[in-house]
Amino acid sequence: MARWLFVCVAVLGALSVQAADWPQWRGPERNDVSKETGLLKAWPKEGPKLLWTFENAGMGFAGPAIVGDRLYTMGGRDAKEFILALDAKTGKELWATEMGKVFVNGWGDGPRGTPTVDGDTIFALGGSGDLLCLNAADGKKRWHINLVADLGGDIPDWGYTESPLVDGDRLVVSPGGAKGTLVALDKNTGKELWRSKGLTDGAAYASIIVAEVGGVRQYVQMTASGVAAVRADTGKFLWNSDLARNDTAICPTPIFDAGHVYVSSGYGAGCGLVKLTAANDKVTAEKVYGNKVMTNHHGGVLLLGGHLYGYSDNKGWTCQEFKTGQSVWAERNKLGKGSLTCADGMLYLYSEGDGTCALVEATPMGWKETGRFRIPRETKLDRKAGQIWTHPVIANGRLYLRDQDLIFCFDVKGVK
C-alpha cells in the first residue's frame, strides 16, 4: 500500500510539473517558451474569443503569473502598490495585499515586475524595492523587507523591475550597490544568506537566471555594467562581460543554452554570446560574437530551435541565429515595436503602440502571420511617457494581455 501511494504521489507530481502554468517571469524555465500544445494555429478575423476583462489592476507594467485557477499580478492604487490575486476562470478579484508606496516615474507609475509563485507562497518585488512573501491562498504577509532600507540597495532610475528568483530554499534578487549587486535570502524567513562577493555593480532592469556548467551552479544577471555571474551557493564572483552594455537602461533577461549565455539591450548596444567553461571550480566566459543584429530595448528575446526572436530597434521583428549571431530575417513593416512570448511553435507579438497582437509562426523561413487583433480598448489611466509594455503571457490555453488597469483574457485553445 505504501509503495502504491508513493507511485501515485510521484505521478501526480509529474503531472503538476507538466501543467501549462506560468508561475513566474518568462515562464517555468524563464525562457519565455511555453511547452503547451494544442493551441490555435490561426485566428479568425476578429481574433480569439475574449473570455473576460478585469478593470481594476491599477497602474503599472507588472505581468501575470498563473498557476491553476489563480492569476497573480501587481498594480498601483491610491498611491500604494498592491499584489492582486484573480480567479483565472472569471477575472474576479480574490484578494489584494498592500506592498508599499507606489513608485512614481515620468515613464509611468507603479510596479514593473512579475510575482513568483512557489507552491503555496508568492514572492513579489515592487518598484520602490518592497519585497514581500505572502500566502498564495489569502494574501497574508509572511515577511516584508525593502531592498533599499533593509539591504542597502541602490534603486535604479526607473525603479526595481526584476522578478524574484526562487532556487531551492533561496530567494535571489538584485538590490545593487556597494554592499553587493545580488543577495540571496532564506525564502522562508527573509534572512540574508549571502551578498555577492566581488560584484558591486548597480542594479539594472533584467531578472536573474540559473546556469550550470561543469557542475558549477551560478546566477547570471544583467547589471549596470553588462552581464555577470556569481556562485549560487556563496555569491562569489565568477565572470563578467561588457557585451550589451549601455549607459541608460539594460532590460532584457539573459538566455542560457548549451553552455552559452546570450544577452541583448537597446540604446545602440546590440547583442552578444559568451561560451562558459568550468575548470578547477572556476568559470571563464569567452566571447563568441558581438553585433547589433538584435538591439532589443525591453520587449524581450527568446530562443527556439536554434534561432532567436525579438524586436530589434531600427530593424523590426528579427530572427537571428543563436550560434553565429547572423541575421536570418527582419520585418519592420508588418507590426510595430513590442514584446513577445512563444507557445506551440507560434510567436505572440504584442505592439506597444496600439495594443495589436499578432500570431506569427516561429520559423527561420520568414514572417508567416496567421492572425491579428487589437485589444478591445486602451487604458484611460495616464501612462505618462510610457506605452503598452506588459509582456503577453500564455497559460492553460489562454492569452493574457495587459494595459495598465485593464487585463484581457482570451481563449487561444478553441476547445468547446
Steps between C-alpha positions, in 0.01 A plus 500: 500500500777745592679431173175554306443833675857604422451423132172695491661802666790486254264486203291790631819700555612431144161611369519825693844571355366442148200727548490806278537745787707819486626535858754777449656752262559339158342173611612186686852503353534879464546463124162640382419176315195305614487121462124515453362338182167476324458876461340672204737538204287771343244752625173616347489852363373643828767318699463238776196504728512747788415314821516780755636846578627616839485878536667573835857373471628850573798688363813325389658257259505186719443172321279209609607174660241224457481174693189287470194721536688792655658804336738721700621844399573845645364850456489849645180621667458822702875567533570143619625191322304177541543138409174363364351154462230434239291198409656404166170351381286808559731797561344561842730656761565264790727710720731803497793554737678832543871493420620858561500843341445520129807560285468828309686562176466716189474189283211352697418433865451175687671160527689346209585138580309171511418309819665161551283209612671228705256239624269668749713815509523820296807724475468846348728803458353849465643794311632667816673186625231348722556122499215292641437136582128415520259209528370416155160405641407823676778754443606509864854638545764264635787746479581836340832677445612793285803467273612854576411550867583148620766381255675824408411471134515778248172537310550546124353804325192321364436302817555138589372297208628147551293202604630301800670166434427197719772235495449229759485670840655819363322813378737708286461866399721791396508796742811635325767721651812489714382222732467261206290492186315177582366366828376155594237476773347210688167485318317396815622781727652773281831463688810585297710197402766673291575818307694476173874513564705688243194628313372842605353637176181702507173317439364492147149398387531134402430188708741234624528160330666177612781343297703189576830422328745232603317444826517867598153641565489874445267797485529708185372858501522819301646786702569865426836384357389213278450134590652319797470177700557388858506160666154390612621358831719788621445804277868502403573684174568270203510701178372808319485654153416844366303354209165679456604775740349845464503798734121550515302183576575130454172310502478163318551186708800285392455167323700189593531199272759225454772672699448839337345825624333742258428863587349801327401857582387821338639851458731381223670231710400191302554141604760235562578143598755360745613140542540383860773256602543357849836377631638468852179636646533817293298618200628704209291679237640519148342737251356319198356804324365848554294697248190715456274253323278492811485834680214415731368781721273324752257282303707188560677239287431126495678195361328221309654240272840664486356839405434816700190716454432853619459860394822676399503880503529647149462152345162371614399149601811292459609136476866441588713187503600420858838337435635752247307821568415534132174662395256256341213740429355831615155651450440864590179576311246243621480589870639770725747459785388289792542194720450129437455148631489157337278193526442195279741625234330837465613849597252732671617855421347790693542851358577767759351777287139395446451166675496287185582133560624292205537123472812413300663165434836464675705407198828608337312496167370854545192683628200264484203665668178310568290755687485830685268718705507804727413502865134607542598834652798681645542630852376842600767526768796729436790291373704821490779441247455123518314272263352148514800326652362197687608184319240250374455169686358163394375262769255210493363582156455868572673816385535785750560857385527802728483876454537658846171445688354278226575127480346308209469122488454323164435137405784384271426128525156514344362193679122508526 
